[in-house]
Amino acid sequence: MEISAQQVKELREKTGAGMMDCKKALAESSGDVEKAVSILREKGIAKAASKEGRATSEGIIVSVIQNGDKLGTMVEINCETDFVARTDKFRDFAKMIATEIGPMSVNSVEDLLNQKLNGKLVDDVVKETIGSLGENMLLKRFVRFQTSDYVTSYIHPGDKLGVMVEISGGNGTDDRFRTFARDIAMQVAATSPICVRREDLDQAVLAKEREIYRQQAKNEGKPEKIIDKIADGKIEKFYSEVVLMEQLFVKDNEKTIGGLVKETSAALGSPVTIKRFVRFRLGE
């Protein structure tokens, strides 16, 4: 049967649910608004929708490594309170989502929400969970690394900060390599680099930094002929702060990460390469 705009409007006003959810419920109830309200409540959608708009500033970051350390997923899921973020129900839900993303070929949260999970859309599963938890929840972002190399992750105590790293040249069964990989993930967590190598750095970012340093030198009254040299020196310091390979190793300030990579490669007898990383801090 045809569903009128007025029926949809009435149902939305009664439940706060989204337009498409209202249309589906009305179609299922043959246009009966009250029955549609019950359908939405049974699915947890009405209760979930009534909480939309509430701030979701708490939550956790979780990671799952699968497929023999060759497939990694890291997810940030937000909620309203730290109390809910620490419940087993919320944490189990987050872990389940991270696990299920692994085999899926999805690249965005929107794609993920439209995937099927145990016969239901992920979007509907999220809404049902919101209803059962009693507060708003947001599947904010995720990253998925699938490789023929090695993937590891580090979740900082408290679950508010997470890192995922892909590294080539080592064997996941070798304790030395696994320790090295974990050290790199912890380094990224502690120092928040922008990129692995200086050639990976966005040139627009570099140009902006250089102009800032030049202007600083001018404001300090430095002679024009040495301003570029001063800027160059500060750019080198900038590299040492934001480029992973040029950072000092947090566990041993006598060496850089580049030096640690060379040392590890020599010890393992094969070249080791840090290929990429992603760092999530809750709320960023």
C-alpha positions in Angstrom: 0.0 0.0 0.0 1.0 3.6 -0.5 2.4 5.3 2.6 1.6 9.0 2.8 3.9 11.8 3.9 1.5 12.6 6.7 1.8 9.1 8.1 5.5 9.3 8.1 5.5 12.7 9.7 3.2 11.5 12.5 5.3 8.4 13.2 8.5 10.5 13.3 6.9 12.9 15.8 5.8 10.0 18.0 9.1 8.1 17.9 11.9 10.4 16.7 13.0 7.7 14.3 14.5 8.4 10.9 12.4 8.7 7.8 13.5 5.4 6.2 12.9 3.5 9.4 9.4 5.0 9.7 8.6 4.1 6.1 9.7 0.5 6.6 7.7 0.2 9.8 4.6 1.7 8.2 4.9 -0.7 5.3 5.3 -3.6 7.7 2.2 -2.5 9.7 0.1 -1.8 6.6 -0.1 1.9 7.4 -1.1 1.4 11.1 0.8 4.2 12.9 0.3 2.7 16.4 1.5 -0.7 15.3 4.4 0.9 13.5 5.3 2.6 16.8 5.4 -0.9 18.4 7.5 -2.3 15.6 10.1 0.5 16.0 10.1 0.1 19.8 10.6 -3.7 19.4 13.6 -3.0 17.2 15.0 -0.5 19.6 14.8 2.2 17.0 12.3 4.5 18.7 14.3 4.4 21.9 17.5 4.9 20.1 16.2 7.8 18.0 15.0 9.7 21.0 18.6 9.9 22.2 20.0 11.2 18.9 21.8 14.5 19.3 23.2 13.7 22.8 26.9 14.2 23.0 29.0 11.1 22.6 32.2 12.2 24.1 33.1 9.0 25.8 33.8 5.5 24.4 36.6 3.1 23.6 39.1 2.1 20.9 39.4 -1.6 20.2 41.5 -3.6 17.8 41.4 -7.1 16.4 44.2 -8.9 14.6 43.2 -11.9 12.4 44.4 -14.1 9.6 47.8 -14.9 11.0 48.7 -11.3 11.8 47.9 -10.2 8.2 44.5 -8.6 8.8 44.0 -5.9 11.4 41.0 -3.7 12.3 40.8 -0.9 14.8 37.5 0.9 15.7 36.5 3.9 17.7 33.0 3.7 19.2 31.6 6.6 21.2 28.9 6.7 23.9 27.7 9.3 26.3 29.2 8.2 29.6 32.4 6.5 30.8 30.2 4.3 32.9 28.6 2.7 29.8 32.0 2.6 28.0 33.3 0.4 30.8 30.4 -2.1 30.7 30.9 -5.6 29.3 27.9 -5.1 27.0 29.4 -2.0 25.3 32.9 -3.5 25.2 31.7 -6.8 23.8 29.7 -4.9 21.1 32.8 -2.9 20.1 34.9 -6.1 19.9 32.3 -7.8 17.8 32.1 -4.9 15.4 35.9 -4.8 15.1 36.0 -8.6 14.4 33.2 -8.5 11.9 34.8 -5.7 9.9 37.9 -7.7 9.2 36.4 -10.0 6.4 34.3 -7.2 5.0 35.5 -5.1 2.0 34.3 -1.8 3.4 36.0 1.5 3.3 33.7 3.9 5.3 31.3 3.9 8.2 28.4 4.4 5.8 29.4 1.3 3.9 29.7 -0.7 7.1 26.3 0.4 8.4 24.7 -1.0 5.2 26.4 -4.5 5.6 24.5 -7.5 6.9 25.4 -8.9 10.3 23.6 -12.1 11.4 20.8 -11.3 9.0 20.4 -7.7 10.1 21.9 -4.4 8.8 24.7 -3.2 11.0 22.8 0.1 11.3 19.9 -1.8 12.9 22.2 -3.7 15.2 23.7 -0.4 16.4 20.3 1.0 17.0 19.2 -2.1 18.9 22.3 -1.8 21.1 21.6 1.9 21.7 18.2 0.9 22.9 19.5 -1.8 25.3 22.2 0.4 26.7 19.9 3.3 27.3 22.1 6.0 25.8 23.3 7.3 22.4 26.2 5.6 20.7 28.2 6.4 17.6 30.3 4.1 15.4 32.8 6.9 14.6 35.6 5.5 12.5 37.6 2.4 11.7 40.8 1.4 9.9 41.4 -1.9 8.2 44.9 -3.2 7.3 45.0 -6.3 5.0 48.5 -7.3 3.9 50.8 -10.1 3.0 53.2 -8.7 5.6 52.6 -8.2 9.3 50.1 -6.2 11.2 50.2 -5.4 14.9 48.3 -3.0 17.2 48.7 -1.4 20.6 45.8 -0.1 22.8 47.0 2.1 25.6 45.6 1.3 29.1 42.2 2.9 29.4 41.3 2.2 25.8 41.3 5.8 24.7 44.3 5.6 22.4 45.1 3.0 19.8 47.7 2.4 17.1 47.8 0.0 14.2 51.1 -0.6 12.3 52.0 -2.6 9.2 55.6 -3.9 8.9 57.4 -6.0 6.3 60.5 -8.1 6.5 59.9 -10.1 9.7 58.3 -13.3 10.9 55.5 -13.0 13.3 56.7 -16.2 15.1 60.0 -14.5 15.9 59.9 -12.9 19.4 62.5 -10.3 18.5 60.5 -9.2 15.5 57.2 -9.1 17.5 58.9 -7.1 20.3 60.2 -4.6 17.7 56.8 -4.3 16.1 55.2 -3.6 19.4 57.9 -1.1 20.3 57.0 0.8 17.0 53.3 0.8 17.8 54.0 2.1 21.3 56.4 4.8 19.9 53.6 6.0 17.6 51.2 6.1 20.6 53.6 8.1 22.7 55.0 10.6 20.1 52.1 11.0 17.6 54.2 11.2 14.4 52.6 12.4 11.2 54.3 10.1 8.7 56.9 7.3 8.5 59.5 9.1 6.3 60.2 12.7 5.5 59.3 12.2 1.8 55.8 11.1 3.0 55.2 14.5 4.6 52.5 16.6 3.0 54.3 19.4 1.2 51.6 21.9 2.1 52.2 21.2 5.8 55.9 21.6 5.2 55.4 24.9 3.4 53.2 26.2 6.1 55.8 25.4 8.8 58.6 27.0 6.8 56.6 30.2 6.4 55.8 30.3 10.2 59.6 29.9 11.0 60.5 32.6 8.5 58.0 35.0 10.0 59.2 34.2 13.5 62.7 35.1 12.4 61.5 38.4 10.9 59.6 39.3 14.0 62.8 38.7 16.0 64.6 41.2 13.8 67.0 38.6 12.2 68.8 39.8 9.1 67.1 38.9 5.8 70.2 37.0 4.6 70.0 34.4 7.4 66.2 34.0 7.6 66.1 31.0 5.2 69.0 29.3 7.1 67.2 29.7 10.4 64.0 28.3 8.8 65.9 25.4 7.4 67.3 24.6 10.8 63.9 24.6 12.4 62.5 22.4 9.6 65.1 19.8 10.5 63.9 19.9 14.1 60.3 19.7 12.8 61.3 16.5 10.9 62.8 15.0 14.1 59.5 15.6 15.9 56.9 14.4 13.4 58.7 11.9 11.1 58.7 8.5 12.8 62.0 7.3 11.3 63.7 10.4 12.6 62.3 10.5 16.1 64.3 9.4 19.1 63.3 6.0 20.4 61.3 6.6 23.6 62.9 3.5 25.2 66.4 4.5 24.3 67.1 8.2 23.5 70.6 7.2 22.2 69.1 6.0 19.0 66.5 7.1 16.4 63.7 4.8 15.1 65.7 4.7 11.8 68.6 3.4 13.8 66.4 0.9 15.6 65.2 -0.4 12.2 68.7 -0.9 10.9 69.7 -2.6 14.2 66.7 -5.0 14.0 67.3 -5.7 10.3 70.8 -6.7 11.0 69.8 -8.9 14.0 67.1 -10.7 11.9 69.2 -11.0 8.8 66.7 -9.4 6.5 65.6 -5.8 5.9 62.7 -4.6 8.0 60.4 -1.8 6.8 57.7 0.2 8.6 55.1 0.6 5.9 52.3 2.5 7.5 50.5 3.3 10.7 47.3 4.8 12.0 46.8 6.4 15.4 43.4 7.0 17.0 42.9 9.1 20.1 39.3 9.1 21.4 37.4 12.2 20.3 39.9 13.5 17.7 
